[in-house]
Every structure is written in C-alpha cells, then in structure tokens.
Amino acid sequence: MPLHEIVSPLPGTFYRRPSPDADYYVAIDATVAAGAVVGLVEVMKQFTEIEADAGGRVVELLVEDGEPVDAGQVLMRIEG
C-alpha cells in the first residue's frame, strides 16, 4: 500500500491535540479519513489545522506534541 506523508504547510509549533487536557487527534494504528484533522501548527498564537490528504492507517508519527517544525517537514505517514 502507498504511504502518504502529511507535511507542515508552515513553520511553527506542532500540536497533536486541540488543548493540553484533550485526547490526541490520532495515534499509531488509528484509521483516518481524508480531510480529517490530524494536528495543529501554531504561529504567533494563530492555529492552522493540519488535515490528512488521504484516508488510511497512521503508521508513523515523526513529531511530538509541542515540538517546533519547519515548512515542508513530514509530520506523519499514513498507509492507504
């Protein structure tokens, strides 16, 4: 099955959940639909939703919650 890479569209801080006390958007082996929100990138208190560009199973998470990211950096891989 092909792997789809989810990349950050901009530099900032990546968050795997909508708030510190909330559950993560996705985890390893989670099934996601195309267009589903899988994380957030914060830049100067502005949050951009990161959506899956394809449906499938999350097989790799490459960035931890609260970690800085660059534009074009791969955040996770989805098999499907």
C-alpha positions as CSV (number, residue, x, y, z in Angstrom):
1,M,0.0,0.0,0.0
2,P,1.2,3.5,-0.7
3,L,2.4,5.8,2.1
4,H,1.1,9.4,2.2
5,E,3.2,11.9,4.0
6,I,1.5,14.6,6.0
7,V,3.7,17.7,5.9
8,S,3.6,21.0,7.8
9,P,2.5,23.9,5.5
10,L,4.4,26.4,7.6
11,P,7.0,26.7,10.3
12,G,5.7,26.8,13.9
13,T,4.9,24.6,16.8
14,F,3.1,21.3,16.1
15,Y,0.3,20.1,18.5
16,R,-1.1,16.6,18.3
17,R,-4.2,17.6,20.3
18,P,-6.5,20.6,20.4
19,S,-5.8,21.5,24.1
20,P,-3.4,20.2,26.8
21,D,-6.2,18.2,28.5
22,A,-7.7,16.8,25.3
23,D,-7.1,13.4,23.6
24,Y,-4.7,13.3,20.7
25,Y,-6.2,13.7,17.2
26,V,-4.5,10.5,16.0
27,A,-2.3,7.7,17.3
28,I,-0.3,4.9,15.7
29,D,-2.7,2.4,14.0
30,A,-5.6,4.9,14.1
31,T,-7.7,5.0,10.9
32,V,-8.3,8.4,9.5
33,A,-10.4,9.7,6.7
34,A,-9.2,12.1,4.0
35,G,-9.8,15.6,5.3
36,A,-9.7,14.7,9.0
37,V,-7.8,17.0,11.3
38,V,-4.7,15.2,12.5
39,G,-2.9,18.1,14.2
40,L,-2.4,21.9,14.6
41,V,0.5,24.2,13.8
42,E,0.7,27.4,15.9
43,V,2.4,30.5,14.6
44,M,2.2,33.7,16.8
45,K,-1.0,32.4,18.5
46,Q,-2.7,31.6,15.2
47,F,-3.6,27.9,14.8
48,T,-3.7,26.2,11.4
49,E,-5.4,22.8,11.2
50,I,-3.4,20.0,9.5
51,E,-5.7,17.7,7.6
52,A,-5.0,14.2,6.2
53,D,-4.6,14.4,2.4
54,A,-5.6,10.7,2.2
55,G,-7.5,8.2,4.2
56,G,-5.8,5.2,5.8
57,R,-4.0,3.9,8.8
58,V,-1.4,6.1,10.7
59,V,1.8,4.1,10.6
60,E,4.4,6.7,11.8
61,L,4.3,9.8,13.9
62,L,7.5,11.8,13.4
63,V,6.9,14.9,15.5
64,E,6.0,15.0,19.2
65,D,3.3,17.2,20.7
66,G,4.7,20.8,21.3
67,E,7.7,20.3,19.0
68,P,8.9,23.0,16.6
69,V,8.5,22.2,12.9
70,D,9.6,23.7,9.6
71,A,7.6,24.3,6.5
72,G,7.6,21.1,4.4
73,Q,8.6,18.9,7.4
74,V,7.0,15.5,7.4
75,L,4.7,15.1,10.5
76,M,3.3,11.6,10.0
77,R,2.8,8.9,7.4
78,I,-0.5,7.3,6.5
79,E,-0.8,3.9,4.8
80,G,-3.7,3.6,2.5
